[in-house]
Amino acid sequence: MISPRLTLLCSPVCVMLRLVLSRTCCQAVTEVNRSAYPTFSSGFRAFTTSSPTWGKAADNASVVTYSQLKSMLSNSDIQLFDVRNPDEYQAGRIPQAVNIPLGTLEESLKLTPERFQQKFDMKAPKKNDDNIVFHCRSGNRSAKALGIAHQLGFSRARHYAGGYAEWAEHEGK
């Protein structure tokens, strides 16, 4: 038979051990889900976190580099959407970028082509367009925007991972 004194000592230790094991187990399941289901988890993360390591594009085909962006801009072959807040956009922007803050992106991409044209003074992007590019300050919000766009069927959309910070550095701003 276990003594009452031993039971009192074991109880807090057991509770702490259960807590540590359950937390470790949850973290392991989260990591497995993150790597096994990148499409679902990246879309889910777009709505649940602003962590810099979450919400990144799943593959390099979805990422536009600085030189690719420059080329697209010089050819006027781009639909560039700045998903930063309006005050950030006003403080400095990439030429030809249209400001659609991340918080309003989904509803904006769901607008009719006529309503989109009225609201943003540009032609609405089509789901099969391959020149849609999102950008933000450093690539986190644009990766989330990319997840939202992909969920809505804009499967060829991409994002500029370097963001305005990289742009300004290259452009000497």
C-alpha positions, 0 to 999 in steps of 0.5 A, spaced: 500 500 500 502 507 498 503 511 504 499 518 504 505 522 504 508 519 498 501 520 494 501 527 496 509 528 493 507 524 487 501 527 485 504 534 483 510 530 479 504 526 475 500 532 473 507 536 471 509 529 467 502 529 464 502 536 462 509 536 459 508 529 455 501 532 452 504 538 450 510 535 447 505 530 443 501 536 441 507 539 438 509 533 435 502 532 431 503 540 429 509 539 426 507 533 422 501 536 420 505 542 418 509 538 413 504 533 411 499 538 409 502 544 407 496 547 403 491 546 408 496 548 414 498 554 410 491 557 409 489 555 416 495 559 418 493 565 414 488 566 419 491 564 425 498 567 426 502 572 424 509 568 426 514 569 421 516 562 420 508 560 418 504 562 412 510 561 407 509 559 400 510 552 399 515 552 393 519 556 390 515 556 383 510 561 387 516 566 389 518 572 385 525 574 385 527 582 385 530 581 378 523 577 376 519 583 379 523 588 375 523 585 369 515 584 369 514 591 371 519 594 365 514 589 361 508 592 364 506 584 365 504 584 372 498 585 376 502 587 383 498 587 389 501 591 395 497 587 401 500 592 407 496 597 411 494 603 407 499 608 411 505 603 409 503 604 402 503 611 403 509 611 406 513 608 400 511 603 394 513 599 388 511 602 382 504 599 379 502 596 385 495 597 388 493 597 395 489 591 397 490 590 405 491 583 407 484 584 411 480 585 405 483 581 400 479 575 400 472 579 399 476 584 394 478 578 390 471 575 390 468 582 387 465 582 380 469 584 375 465 590 374 465 592 382 473 590 382 474 595 376 470 601 380 473 600 387 481 599 385 481 602 378 484 596 374 481 590 371 480 584 375 485 579 376 482 572 372 483 565 376 488 563 370 492 569 370 500 568 371 502 575 372 498 576 379 504 578 384 502 580 392 507 583 396 508 586 403 514 589 407 518 583 408 514 577 405 510 574 411 503 577 409 504 576 402 505 569 403 498 569 407 495 573 401 498 567 396 494 562 400 488 566 400 488 567 393 490 559 392 484 557 396 480 562 391 482 558 385 488 563 383 492 557 382 498 561 378 498 567 383 505 568 386 508 573 391 515 577 392 518 574 398 523 580 399 517 585 400 518 592 400 524 592 404 528 588 399 525 593 394 527 599 397 534 596 399 535 595 391 532 601 389 536 606 394 530 608 398 
